[in-house]
Amino acid sequence: MIRKEEVYKIGIFNKPHGIHGELSFTFTDDIFDRADCDYFICLLDGIFVPFFIEEYRFRSDSTALVKLEGVDTAERARMFTNVDVYFPIEHVDEAEPGELSWNFFVGFRMEDSAHGDLGKVTDVDTSTVNTLFVVERPDGEELLVPAQEEFIKGIDQERKLIVVDLPEGLLNLDELEEE
């Protein structure tokens, strides 16, 4: 059984394309084109299910048309409409940290060089111009930390740890601790 800790979200299947089972795929990370892995993992009814990729072709820098094995009709492809697509973490070991999407880091612990443990990255907010890590502190409070390479001092993929050096005043941790 595939667990959530073993995958990270790279996109979503939108709708069928044509009559032969192709799917329109909007992605945030093209790791599937750079890593040696021939399958996607889809979240269907709360279960992670692998599907082999028969072929794909890019339409833009964020969309592709994907043909999955065993999906040969538009009706079968419709079952994948708005389905989240994940990629297995075990296949991204050879990728450099700068090549990964921010979503890869969900589940990582975050430490600040001055303040220590900030908590665990639970989500990535891309709804604004500035991408933010949503970090759940050990006390349950939520922090929003800018996902900017200039603040990231190190990434340990093996230990699932991001070390940041945030500017003074960005985090009012003293106020959080008093509450």
Secondary structure, 3 states (H helix, E strand, C coil): CCCHHHEEEEEEEEEEECCCCEEEEEECCCHHHHCCCCEEEEEECCEEEEEEEEEEEECCCCEEEEEECCCCCHHHHHCCCCEEEEEEHHHCCCCCHHHCCHHHHCCCEEEECCCEEEEEEEEEECCCCCCEEEEECCCCCEEEEECCCCCEEEEECCCCEEEECCCECCECHHHHHHC
